[in-house]
Amino acid sequence: MRPGRAAALKVLLETVRGDSTHSVGDRLAALPRLVRAARGGTYRGWDRQRVLGLAVGALYVVSPVDLVPEVLLGVFGMADDALVAAWVAGAVLAEVDGFLAWEDAESKVVDGDVLR
């Protein structure tokens, strides 16, 4: 398993178990801020290639076109969708965790001045 996928799966499992410092609600609330900061250029932790990969993964899950069709393979046909959905969810949660850490660091120190 590639390191990025392993990290995404780890974050997903931690979220399910509740091991993270941020709740799922906090992460979901931070997602629009992440998108605005990335589009505005203030947050550089999200590159276009990563966003494109996540978008393609999400589209694959909701698309009626399937590499492993459920009609022919039953449960095995759903496994590819489940794996891609788990990867997308874990990757988004991992990206949001990185953004929240960046946001916390940015809010504490700006040009050497402590804000909070």
C-alpha positions in Angstrom: 0.0 0.0 0.0 1.4 3.4 -0.9 2.2 5.8 2.0 -0.5 8.3 1.1 -3.2 5.6 1.0 -1.9 4.1 4.3 -2.0 7.5 6.0 -5.6 8.1 4.7 -6.7 4.7 6.0 -5.0 5.3 9.3 -6.9 8.6 9.7 -10.2 7.0 8.7 -9.7 4.2 11.3 -8.7 6.8 14.0 -11.8 8.8 13.2 -14.1 5.7 13.5 -12.4 4.8 16.8 -12.4 8.4 18.0 -8.6 8.7 18.4 -8.3 12.1 16.8 -7.9 15.4 18.5 -10.7 16.9 16.3 -14.2 15.5 16.0 -15.7 14.6 12.7 -18.0 17.6 13.0 -15.0 20.0 13.5 -13.4 18.5 10.5 -16.5 18.8 8.3 -16.9 22.4 9.5 -13.3 23.2 8.5 -13.6 21.8 5.0 -15.2 24.9 3.5 -12.4 27.0 5.2 -9.8 24.7 3.7 -11.2 25.1 0.2 -11.4 28.9 0.5 -7.8 29.1 1.9 -6.5 26.8 -0.8 -8.2 28.7 -3.6 -7.1 32.0 -2.1 -3.5 30.8 -2.0 -3.0 31.2 1.8 -3.0 27.5 2.4 -0.5 25.6 0.2 -1.0 22.1 1.7 -3.5 21.1 -1.0 -2.2 20.8 -4.5 -4.3 20.5 -7.6 -3.2 16.9 -8.3 -4.4 15.8 -4.9 -7.7 17.6 -5.3 -8.1 16.0 -8.8 -7.4 12.5 -7.4 -10.0 13.0 -4.6 -12.6 14.3 -7.1 -12.0 11.4 -9.5 -12.4 9.0 -6.6 -15.6 10.6 -5.5 -17.0 10.6 -9.0 -16.1 6.9 -9.4 -18.1 6.0 -6.3 -21.2 7.8 -7.5 -20.8 6.9 -11.2 -23.0 4.2 -12.7 -19.9 3.0 -14.7 -18.0 0.5 -12.6 -14.8 -1.4 -13.2 -16.1 -4.4 -11.2 -19.8 -4.6 -11.8 -22.1 -5.6 -8.9 -24.5 -7.3 -11.3 -21.9 -9.9 -12.3 -19.8 -10.2 -9.1 -22.3 -9.3 -6.3 -20.5 -8.4 -3.0 -17.1 -8.4 -4.7 -18.4 -5.8 -7.1 -19.2 -3.5 -4.2 -15.8 -3.9 -2.6 -14.0 -1.6 -5.1 -16.6 1.1 -4.4 -16.2 0.7 -0.7 -12.4 0.8 -0.9 -12.4 3.9 -3.1 -15.0 5.6 -0.8 -12.9 4.7 2.3 -9.8 6.1 0.6 -11.5 9.4 -0.3 -13.0 9.8 3.2 -9.7 9.0 4.9 -7.7 11.3 2.5 -10.2 14.2 3.0 -10.0 13.8 6.8 -6.2 13.6 6.7 -6.1 16.8 4.6 -8.4 18.6 7.0 -6.3 17.5 10.0 -3.3 19.0 8.3 -5.2 22.2 7.6 -6.5 22.5 11.2 -2.9 22.1 12.4 -1.8 24.9 10.0 -4.7 27.0 11.0 -3.9 26.6 14.7 -0.3 27.6 14.1 -1.3 30.6 12.0 -3.8 31.8 14.6 -1.2 31.7 17.4 1.7 33.5 15.7 1.6 36.0 12.9 4.8 38.0 12.2 6.1 37.1 15.6 3.0 38.4 17.4 0.9 36.1 19.5 -2.8 36.5 18.6 -4.6 34.4 21.2 
